[in-house]
Amino acid sequence: MSGEIRNWSSGARGKSPETRWVGATDAPLVWLELSRETDEVLAADVSGGLYLLDPQGRIAALTRGPAPLRAIAWSDTGSGGVALVGERKLYWFDRQLEFQGSVELPEPTLAVAIDSHGDYAAVSLTNGANLIFDGPRKPIHSFETMRPLVNLDFVVEHPQLVGIADYGLLCCHSFQGEVEWQEKLWGNAGDVALTGSGEMILVASFTHGIQRYDDEGQNVGSYQVEGTVSRVCTSYLPKRIGAATLERHLYWIDVSGEMIWAAMMNDDISRLCCDPLGRGLVCGFQSGRILRLEW
């Protein structure tokens, strides 16, 4: 185990990773995204700072955007992204992290997503409405859900969106907004993570572990780890899974359920992103520290 990991973890078990690079934001971390095609990381902090890190962890672009920045979404091509600022503002920004435009939304926002090419953005509102934009103008599609969605993701290989609502709802909608399927959950959820085809959907279900669903919304099993699972990520193909708990455990798991590595970290884990090929993950801590780990 590298010295950097030893400084940040204890009680490690399994095959130790290498620390590819270490980074940090100037203020506490708000969000973290990994571009699957360019291997770049985009980080956001509470002061409105946006940081684009190249594959070696060096800062390729840095800007101070509008604040308070609450969430971001970054395209797989690295062409641009969107950000939720304050309660009702949705902003667009380009690869140089220059803000290009914004819309004021009619209700407070909960979650935001962007498609893999950066052409379309989706945002969920507290009244249960969900809007799809093709830029800072009027939405091109909209749909409503039984309960407001607190997580929202585009499926890469199909024109679909997968979302989670508090109090137990997992759903899939077409790009135009039609219901594809919906499934009740056992309780609230943290993260949701999808493979590229959407054939594997993972839900961080706190005390119920990591629940696994297929592309028709059927529960096909679970991964059980020690602690209360709040964060989960997966590779593009169903190969590797990263998970974090509220108790600061960090796990690297084979899709068959075999634990490859586990450790107790010494800071709260805010965000996890998995390498598309399953080689490793990017871990963002609440303090602003960012680690790129590889096996």
C-alpha positions in Angstrom: 0.0 0.0 0.0 1.4 3.4 -0.9 2.3 6.0 1.7 -0.4 8.3 0.5 -3.1 5.6 1.1 -1.6 4.8 4.5 -2.0 8.4 5.5 -5.7 8.3 4.5 -6.8 4.9 5.6 -6.4 2.1 8.2 -7.2 -1.5 8.5 -7.0 -2.2 4.8 -7.8 -5.7 3.5 -7.2 -7.3 0.1 -5.2 -6.2 -2.9 -3.8 -2.7 -2.3 -4.2 0.0 -5.0 -1.6 2.4 -6.3 -2.2 6.2 -5.9 -2.1 7.5 -9.5 -2.4 11.1 -8.4 -3.6 13.3 -5.6 -5.5 16.6 -5.9 -7.4 19.1 -3.8 -10.0 21.9 -4.1 -9.5 25.2 -2.3 -12.8 24.8 -0.4 -14.9 21.8 0.7 -15.9 19.5 -2.1 -19.4 19.7 -3.5 -19.3 17.4 -6.6 -17.0 15.2 -8.6 -17.4 13.9 -12.2 -15.2 11.7 -14.4 -15.3 12.0 -18.2 -15.3 8.4 -19.5 -13.8 9.3 -22.9 -11.1 11.8 -21.9 -10.2 10.4 -18.4 -10.5 14.0 -17.0 -12.0 14.8 -13.7 -14.2 17.8 -13.0 -14.5 18.9 -9.4 -16.6 21.7 -7.8 -16.3 23.3 -4.3 -18.6 25.3 -2.1 -17.1 28.6 -3.1 -18.1 28.1 -6.8 -14.7 26.9 -7.9 -14.6 24.5 -10.9 -11.5 22.5 -11.5 -10.7 20.4 -14.6 -8.0 17.9 -13.9 -6.2 16.1 -16.7 -5.4 12.3 -16.7 -2.3 13.0 -14.6 -4.2 15.1 -12.0 -2.8 18.4 -13.2 -5.2 21.4 -13.4 -6.1 22.0 -17.0 -8.7 24.7 -16.3 -9.9 26.6 -13.3 -12.7 29.1 -12.8 -14.7 30.8 -10.1 -18.3 30.4 -11.1 -21.5 31.6 -9.6 -22.3 30.4 -6.1 -23.6 28.6 -4.1 -22.9 25.8 -6.5 -24.9 22.7 -5.5 -24.3 20.0 -8.2 -22.7 19.6 -11.6 -22.9 17.1 -14.5 -20.1 16.7 -17.0 -20.3 15.0 -20.4 -18.3 11.8 -21.2 -16.7 13.6 -24.2 -15.5 16.4 -21.9 -17.2 19.0 -24.2 -19.0 20.8 -21.4 -21.4 20.5 -18.5 -24.2 22.0 -16.5 -24.4 23.2 -12.9 -27.2 23.9 -10.3 -26.6 27.2 -8.6 -28.8 28.3 -5.7 -32.3 26.9 -5.6 -33.5 27.6 -9.1 -30.7 28.4 -11.5 -29.4 26.0 -14.2 -26.1 27.1 -15.9 -24.3 25.7 -19.0 -20.5 25.8 -19.3 -18.0 24.7 -21.9 -14.8 22.8 -21.9 -12.8 25.8 -20.8 -15.2 26.1 -17.9 -16.6 29.4 -19.2 -20.3 29.9 -18.4 -22.4 30.2 -21.6 -25.9 30.8 -20.3 -28.5 30.0 -17.7 -32.3 29.5 -17.1 -34.3 30.4 -14.0 -36.5 27.5 -13.1 -40.0 27.8 -11.7 -39.4 25.6 -8.7 -36.4 24.6 -6.5 -34.1 22.0 -8.1 -33.0 18.6 -6.8 -30.9 16.9 -9.3 -29.2 17.4 -12.7 -27.8 15.1 -15.4 -26.3 15.5 -18.9 -26.1 13.0 -21.8 -22.7 11.5 -22.8 -22.2 13.9 -25.7 -23.2 17.0 -23.7 -26.1 17.9 -26.0 -29.0 17.5 -23.5 -29.5 18.3 -19.8 -32.2 17.1 -17.5 -33.2 18.6 -14.2 -35.7 17.5 -11.5 -37.8 19.9 -9.5 -39.3 19.7 -6.0 -42.8 19.6 -7.4 -42.2 16.3 -9.2 -41.6 18.0 -12.6 -38.6 16.9 -14.7 -37.4 19.1 -17.6 -35.1 18.2 -20.6 -33.2 21.0 -22.3 -31.0 21.2 -25.4 -29.4 24.5 -24.2 -30.3 27.6 -22.1 -33.8 28.0 -23.6 -37.3 26.5 -23.1 -37.3 22.7 -22.3 -37.9 20.4 -25.3 -39.5 17.6 -23.1 -41.0 17.4 -19.7 -42.6 14.7 -17.5 -43.8 14.3 -14.0 -43.1 11.6 -11.4 -45.1 10.4 -8.4 -42.5 11.9 -6.1 -39.6 14.3 -6.8 -36.5 12.7 -8.1 -33.4 13.2 -6.0 -31.1 11.4 -8.4 -31.2 11.5 -12.2 -29.0 9.9 -14.9 -29.0 9.5 -18.7 -28.5 5.9 -20.0 -25.6 6.1 -22.4 -26.6 3.5 -25.0 -30.4 4.2 -25.0 -32.6 7.3 -25.0 -33.7 6.9 -21.4 -33.3 8.4 -18.0 -33.2 6.6 -14.7 -34.2 8.3 -11.5 -34.7 7.8 -7.8 -37.1 9.5 -5.5 -37.0 9.5 -1.7 -39.3 7.1 0.2 -38.7 4.3 -2.2 -39.1 4.8 -6.0 -36.7 3.7 -8.8 -38.0 4.6 -12.3 -37.0 4.8 -15.9 -38.4 7.2 -18.5 -37.9 7.6 -22.2 -36.2 10.6 -23.6 -39.7 12.0 -24.4 -40.8 11.4 -20.8 -42.9 8.2 -21.1 -42.7 5.8 -18.2 -40.7 2.7 -19.2 -40.9 1.1 -15.8 -41.0 1.9 -12.1 -40.1 -0.1 -9.0 -40.7 0.4 -5.3 -37.7 0.3 -3.1 -37.4 -0.8 0.5 -36.5 2.7 1.7 -34.5 5.8 0.9 -31.4 5.6 -1.3 -28.1 7.5 -1.7 -26.3 7.2 -5.1 -27.5 5.4 -8.2 -24.9 4.0 -10.7 -25.5 2.6 -14.2 -23.5 0.6 -16.6 -23.4 2.1 -20.2 -26.2 -0.1 -21.4 -28.3 0.3 -18.2 -28.4 -3.5 -17.9 -27.0 -3.1 -14.4 -28.4 -0.4 -12.1 -26.9 -0.2 -8.6 -28.6 1.6 -5.7 -26.7 2.6 -2.5 -29.5 1.5 -0.1 -27.9 2.4 3.2 -28.5 -0.4 5.7 -29.8 -2.7 2.8 -26.4 -2.6 1.1 -26.0 -2.2 -2.6 -29.2 -3.3 -4.4 -28.8 -4.5 -8.0 -31.5 -4.0 -10.7 -31.6 -5.0 -14.4 -32.7 -2.8 -17.3 -36.4 -3.7 -16.7 -36.3 -2.6 -13.1 -36.2 -6.1 -11.6 -34.2 -6.6 -8.4 -31.6 -9.3 -9.2 -29.7 -9.4 -6.0 -27.5 -7.3 -3.7 -24.0 -6.7 -2.5 -23.6 -6.7 1.3 -20.7 -4.8 3.0 -20.0 -3.6 6.5 -21.6 -0.2 7.2 -24.3 2.1 5.8 -23.8 2.4 2.0 -24.3 5.9 0.8 -22.1 6.1 -2.4 -21.7 3.7 -5.3 -20.1 3.8 -8.7 -19.6 1.2 -11.5 -17.5 0.6 -14.6 -19.1 1.1 -18.1 -19.3 -2.7 -18.5 -20.5 -4.7 -15.5 -17.0 -5.4 -14.1 -16.1 -3.4 -11.0 -18.0 -1.6 -8.3 -16.8 1.1 -5.9 -18.8 1.8 -2.7 -18.5 4.1 0.4 -20.3 4.1 3.7 -21.3 6.8 6.1 -18.8 5.2 8.5 -16.0 6.0 6.0 -15.4 2.5 4.7 -14.3 2.4 1.0 -14.8 -0.8 -1.0 -13.6 -2.1 -4.4 -15.7 -5.1 -5.4 -15.8 -7.5 -8.3 -19.2 -7.7 -10.1 -19.5 -11.3 -8.8 -19.5 -9.9 -5.3 -15.9 -10.7 -4.4 -14.2 -8.0 -2.3 -10.9 -6.9 -3.9 -10.0 -4.2 -1.4 -11.5 -2.4 1.6 -10.2 0.2 4.0 -11.4 2.7 6.6 -10.7 6.3 5.4 -10.0 9.2 7.8 -12.3 11.7 6.1 -16.0 11.7 5.0 -16.3 10.4 1.4 -18.4 12.8 -0.7 -18.2 11.4 -4.2 -17.0 8.3 -6.1 -16.4 7.9 -9.8 -15.4 4.6 -11.5 -13.0 4.3 -14.4 -15.0 3.0 -17.4 -12.7 0.0 -17.9 -12.8 -0.9 -14.2 -9.1 -0.2 -13.6 -9.8 2.0 -10.5 -11.8 4.9 -9.1 -11.6 8.6 -8.2 -12.5 9.3 -4.6 -13.5 12.8 -3.4 -13.4 13.7 0.3 -15.5 16.3 2.0 -12.4 18.3 2.9 -11.6 18.7 -0.8 -8.9 16.0 -1.1 -9.2 13.9 -4.3 -7.5 10.5 -4.9 -7.1 8.5 -8.1 -6.7 4.9 -7.2 -5.8 2.0 -9.6 -5.5 -1.7 -9.2 
